[in-house]
Amino acid sequence: MDQWRVAVLGDGGVGKTALAVQFTLSCFVDVVQTYDPTIEDAYRKQFVLDNRMCFVEVIDRCYVEEYATLRDQWVREGEGFILVYSITSRSSFDRLEVFHQLVRRAKRGDLILLLVGNKCDQASDREVSKEEGVARVQEFGCDFFETSAKTGLNAERVFTTLVRALRRMKAISAGPESAKDVKKKKCIIL
């Protein structure tokens, strides 16, 4: 069984916790009325992917300046990263570069990273177009998904795509014999 530690990063209120809960528990927790910013939570899920058992620990972290030292440690411990913004919040999209640079500083070398535009169930309130998300992933060199933690749209697919990418990276770093069975990375835009 392979084990992975995935860090979910983004501004407060973009749906990081809701996305992690949707993936691990297959339910939506509406925190609009009782929003309490997460400093750090962990969610765990064991499942079979491509006929192999895996265990994923999802670390949900808020970007709070008072916790800068802890935040850097959390990022160093992560193996894969999901940068989340809300499609209904221009400011959360504009701040993605902050999170991208945070991860790049802490994890030198190749990054396993996904960009997620959450809350696509609220299309009437959209402030960030899908095309802008696609343009941003071209800058970051990663895959992109629009999700809805509320409806579950693409929530599981985000995490399974990340696990597959982590497996490919591990196989490649293990050497040419292990990399023989690794498929080429494909660009996925949903």
CORPESUL-V418888 format. One line per field, one symbol per residue. ss: DSSP state (H for helix, E for strand, L for the rest). phi: phi as a letter, one per 40 degrees, with the letter a starting at -180 (. if undefined). burial: I if it has 16 or more other ideal C-beta (glycine too) atoms within 10 Angstrom, else O. A space follows every 50 residues. Layout:
BEGIN
ss: ???
phi: ???
burial: ???
END
This chain:
BEGIN
ss: LEEEEEEEELLLLLLHHHHHHHHHHLLLLLLLLLLLLLLEEEEEEEEEEL LEEEEEEEEEELLLHHHHHHHHHHHHHLLEEEEEEELLLHHHHHLHHHHH HHHHHHLLLLLLEEEEEELHHHHHHLLLLHHHHHHHHHHHLLEEEELELL LLELHHHHHHHHHHHHHHHHHHHHLHHHHLLLLLLLLLEL
phi: .cbbbbbbbiccgchcccccccccbfabbcbdcbdbdccabbbbababbf gbcabbbcbbbccbdcbdccdccdcdccbbbbcbbcccbdcccccddccc cdccccbdgcbbabbbccgccbdcbdbbccccccccccccgacbbbbbcc cgdgcccdcccccccccccccccchccccdcccccbcbbb
burial: OOOIIIIIIIIOIIIIIIIIIIIIOOOIOOOOOOOOOIOOOOIOIOOOOO OOOIOIIIIIIIIOOOOOOOIOOIIOOIIIIIIIIIIIIOOIIOIIOOII OIIOOIIOOOIIIIIIIIIIIOOOOIOIOIOOIOOIIOOIOIIIIIIIII OIIIIIOIIIIIIIIIIIIIIOOOOOOOOOOOOOOOOOOO
END
